[in-house]
Amino acid sequence: MTYCLGIRVKQGLVCLADGRLTSGMQAHSAGKVSMHNIDSRKICIMTSGLRSIRDKTLAYFDDLCAKGDPGDQTQLRDLLKFYSQALRQVASEDWDALQRSNLRFDLHALIGGKLEKDDSPCMYLVYPEGNWVEMNERTIYMTIGATSYGKTFLDRTLRYDTPMETVVKIAYLSFDSTRVSTVDVGYPIDLLTYIDEDWRRELFEYDDLAPLYQWWNEHLRDLIAELPDKDKFKSLLS
């Protein structure tokens, strides 16, 4: 399983991906974020699904970008055509073999960045079939992989005008909510921001963020204890 989160707010983009890779009874650490150079700019791609499909698709995507006319790569949506083409090529080659092995062609991707003619930073969710949807001011985040555990927290706290300092904390806490609820999601995590046309990236291990996890747990329990019930539950307790 995977947890990848893409957020698009007024100040820019936030991307988060866990680094746990499971295969049968084994667990490994593997990056699920890749950065791709498009002329003088970079885009970020996060994926969930079979690792072999991911690696092959990204290799085909890089080849198509290198062979393409730079004049046709001035907006991020231009690159979605290359990515979808690469994805469908892999599907045509590997679909039958995967089906015979009882494996699913399940590659989802979050693609974000800003190219020369984009008015603002963009992010897209691309489905295994190659079709896609774009984030906007009403749909400011999308997740792939283990999507349900952190959703309530994101829905309650995140807004388009939320300051970036808070957005990063919300992204981390959505991952933490997912991590404590499923063994298939875990450290290390890649955390990236895109602010003022510049990508910033950090890799965090458990020990790096353990103080935040402990602080959050303690204060969350305290807040629950202080919740004003106005005797609503008194009859249940005595």
Order of alpha helices (4+ residues) and beta strands (2+ residues): beta-beta-beta-beta-beta-beta-alpha-alpha-beta-beta-beta-beta-alpha-alpha-beta-beta-alpha-alpha
